[in-house]
Amino acid sequence: QFLLISQALITYKQLPLKLFEIAPSYRREQSGELAGMRRPRAFTMPDIHEIVSDVEMAKDSVNNQLAFVTKLMNELEITYEVSFRILKSFYDENKEFVERVIEKVGKPVMIELFEERYAYFIFKGEWNVVDEQKKAGCLATIQIDVENGKRFNITYVDADGKEQFPLILHTSPSGSIERILYGVLEQANKDMKAGKIPHLPLWMTPVQVRLVPINETFIEYCQSIGETLDKEGIRY
């Protein structure tokens, strides 16, 4: 995405500009770092990069992406924890924004403030599943990137006809596909240990409805029910 957008002609009229892909990713992990589906060497990542002009547009985009992330996390039917990592100067200048975001999250949020920027982001939200080993696995994330526009020579033309470096939002609305399965299976394990019936979310279940005719005279009736389910997108 960065290669494509660095070679494109973008103007302020097109911002915010969203790019989306589902892409294979690879990490050269150190010995001992791999951990099942929580941390593999190769994974598949649904990824959004949103090109914005300034901090105010970035904050609007965070709010829009937040609704998307919350919807998808709830559809996974898992318990999750939320944490924010924020550059202290950004937090001090935008405390009301952070408080409004937390209010929209609707649950306690752990906030880590750092005095000096150690990575490309000034704001990073993480939606984590905590597994049986008490390890946090990040699923969804929203980040405000202030560095990679310049680093990858990504520019847009402003209202005065001058080239400017944009800010970039990195959003994975659900986390990697492998880690989604890890989160759902961990939730099923927690439910089982709590005496509940473990299950997959209905939309993820390979067979959503199973029809069991008690004898051959009911087969045709079951097929008619199946046709109705099929029209509604229900697998049977």
Secondary structure, 3 states (H helix, E strand, C coil): CHHHHHCCCCEHHHCCEEEEEEEEEECCCCCCCCECCCECCEEEEEEEEEEECCHHHHHHHHHHHHHHHHHHHHHCCCCCEEEEEEEHHHHHHCHHHHHHHHHHHCCCEEEEEECCCCCCEEEEEEEEEECCCCCEEEEEEEEEECCHHHHCCCCEECCCCCEECCEEEEEECCCCHHHHHHHHHHHHHHHHHCCCCCCCCHHHCCCCCCCCCCCHHHHHHHHHHHHHHHHCCCCC
